[in-house]
Amino acid sequence: MKYKLLGHSALRVSELSLGAMTFGEETGIGSSEAVSKAVFDTYIEQGGNFIDTANIYTRGTSERMLAGFIRSNREALVIASKYSMTTDGGNLNAGGNHRKNLVQSLENSLQRLATDFIDLYWVHGWDQVTPVADVMRALDDMVRAGKILHVGISNAPAWYIAEANAIARERGLTPFTAMQVHYNLVERGIEADYFDLAKAQNMAILAWSPLAGGLLSGKFTAAEGSVDISDTRLKNTPWGKAFLVENRLAMARGLGELAAEMGVNSSQLALAWLMQRPAGDVIPIVGARKLEQLQDNLGCLDITLNTEQQARLDGLNPLALAYPHSLLNNDIYQGMIHGDLRAQLKRPD
């Protein structure tokens, strides 16, 4: 396991983050405490130090389990949790980005985790209601109180994150240091804007669902054209049916073919592709319901992709640029802006 700085925070984190969404059995997609502890211990033994959970994961059990797992080694670990998703559908103030939900969610997470502070606290998703200045001020108050050290945001538009950080820096508040986004070989939409944002503001990118809900693990394409539509997790996820679209299955099969040629498996290759993106520094969040799954995924650390292999994987799902990027990157447009001298121009780093 190698380590990297988490954006502009200078916090040292491992190149793979362990997702604890499967710690607990309440939601039907998780594991027992014994299995979860084995997964956690194996990750730590391999040098991992970056644990990702949330207040809603397995209805709080994920955080409660982690309290016991991290107790003897808390200072060496980077613990991330989240708020925003509702914890009570009948309570209007039990969800959202606003200060009341932030305070009550954070306090409950601190109690469940049995810790005095959380290293990285995520806004789990943009609620499209709370003024962005209020969100940044409320988060900064929690930083100043010592209850959280750094802040991040997930599932929000790039323009919103840029506005939030501009307000934070202008007013002397704590800016977001990391973004957690849906990113994998079959979901490349973030590449149009988020990589540039991360570079401009020195932010880390964490990828959730790096194996596309299991599609890129090979379990739905083990045989040519085969799909196990009886898989419980596939049927229960809101985006599950999208995995059955033929073009995505074709991507998964192409991934499997290259993996077989390289002597690795699909999940290892999919994770290696994420970790070695030439345009951005990505930390995949890996979760596992079984110890064997984590052990298998850790094999991605031993894979180095050459240029040809990168291009072949990219070609399975070429990034389709939409407006304005489709215009801004067009040679005719560049000529209209810069004339015959465009070839001599270099975009500043």
C-alpha positions, -999 to +999 in steps of 0.1 A: +000+000+000+013+034-009+002+067+006-008+101-008-018+136+005-055+142+007-058+173-015-046+205+001-051+191+036-016+174+038-034+145+056-017+112+047-041+085+034-036+051+018-042+047-020-073+026-013-100+035+011-120+008+029-158+013+025-177+002+056-212+002+040-213-036+043-205-036+080-238-049+094-267-070+082-297-047+087-301-037+050-296-072+035-263-064+016-239-065+045-219-089+067-218-101+102-195-085+128-170-114+126-167-111+088-165-073+090-137-075+116-118-099+093-122-075+064-111-046+085-081-064+100-069-076+066-071-040+052-051-027+081-025-055+078-020-045+042-011-009+052-045+007+048-054+036+071-084+053+054-119+041+065-151+054+049-185+051+066-217+071+070-244+077+096-270+058+074-249+027+067-267-003+080-288+020+101-258+031+123-244-004+128-214+003+106-203+032+129-210+011+160-189-018+147-161+005+137-160+019+173-147-014+185-125-021+155-106+013+157-104+016+195-068+003+199-054+022+169-075+053+165-047+078+162-031+060+132-064+059+113-082+084+091-119+080+098-145+095+074-182+097+079-211+115+063-244+133+069-273+146+047-294+115+039-325+112+061-324+090+091-361+093+097-385+097+067-412+112+089-390+139+103-385+169+080-353+179+098-337+145+099-321+149+064-306+177+043-275+199+045-288+224+070-272+232+104-297+213+126-293+180+107-255+186+106-253+191+144-276+162+153-260+138+127-225+146+138-232+142+175-248+108+169-219+097+147-194+107+173-213+087+199-216+056+177-179+058+167-169+065+203-144+091+192-139+128+200-135+138+163-139+127+128-110+132+104-130+138+073-167+147+073-186+145+041-217+162+029-233+130+016-253+147-011-264+182-022-300+188-009-307+216-035-323+237-007-298+249+019-279+281+009-243+271+002-229+299+024-249+284+054-235+250+047-199+262+047-203+283+078-220+254+097-192+230+087-165+255+097-181+259+131-177+222+137-141+224+125-134+252+150-151+232+177-126+204+171-153+178+162-142+174+126-108+181+110-115+183+073-146+185+051-156+169+018-186+167-004-202+139-024-229+138-051-229+175-060-223+194-093-188+207-100-201+243-102-216+240-067-184+227-052-164+255-069-189+281-055-187+266-020-149+267-019-149+303-033-172+314-005-152+295+021-119+310+011-134+345+007-148+344+042-120+326+060-139+293+064-128+257+059-130+247+022-138+212+009-106+192+005-120+162-013-149+151-036-165+116-035-181+108-068-196+079-087-168+069-110-158+037-128-151+023-162-188+024-172-195+058-155-170+083-168-191+114-167-170+132-140-140+134-163-155+164-182-153+188-152-142+172-119-106+165-128-101+201-138-117+213-106-096+189-085-064+202-102-074+239-099-083+236-062-059+208-052-087+185-041-087+147-038-111+125-057-126+094-042-146+070-063-176+052-049-189+021-066-156+016-084-168-018-096-202-005-108-222-025-082-204-057-091-207-054-129-170-049-133-161-078-110-171-103-138-199-120-118-225-110-143-204-118-174-186-149-163-198-166-195-203-148-228-237-131-226-246-144-192-263-122-166-274-134-132-305-113-129-315-132-097-287-115-077-303-099-048-281-068-047-287-061-084-324-063-080-325-041-049-303-012-060-322+017-076-297+017-106-295-021-109-315-024-141-291+000-158-263-026-154-282-050-177-280-026-207-261-044-234-235-017-240-224-019-204-223-057-204-201-054-235-177-031-215-176-056-187-168-084-212-141-064-228-126-057-194-127-095-186-109-103-219-080-080-212-078-092-176-075-128-188-047-118-212-029-101-184-034-130-159-054-109-135-092-107-129-118-081-138-121-064-105-084-060-100-080-045-135-110-021-130-095-008-098-060-004-113-076+016-142-091+040-117-059+044-097-038+051-128-059+077-145-035+100-163-058+131-159-064+127-122-054+112-089-082+088-078-087+069-046-112+040-050-134+031-021-134-007-019-160-026+001-164-063+006-191-086+020-166-114+022-130-115+032-121-132-001-135-103-020-112-078-003-082-101-006-089-104-043-094-066-048-061-059-031-044-075-061-049-042-080-019-028-061+004-051-081-008-040-115+009-014-136-009-005-169+011+004-200-001+030-225-016+004-248-036-012-220-049+021-208-060+030-243-077-003-248-097+001-215-106+037-224-118+025-258-144+002-241-162+033-231-149+064-249-157+096-231-184+115-250-179+152-244-211+173-243-214+211-248-195+232-239-166+208-239-175+195-274-172+230-287-142+242-266-121+213-277-130+215-314-101+224-337-123+248-357-133+267-325-097+268-314-088+283-347-115+309-344-101+320-310-064+318-316-059+318-353-029+302-369-009+305-337-030+280-317-004+252-321+021+274-302-001+279-273+001+258-242-025+258-215-010+269-182-007+242-155 
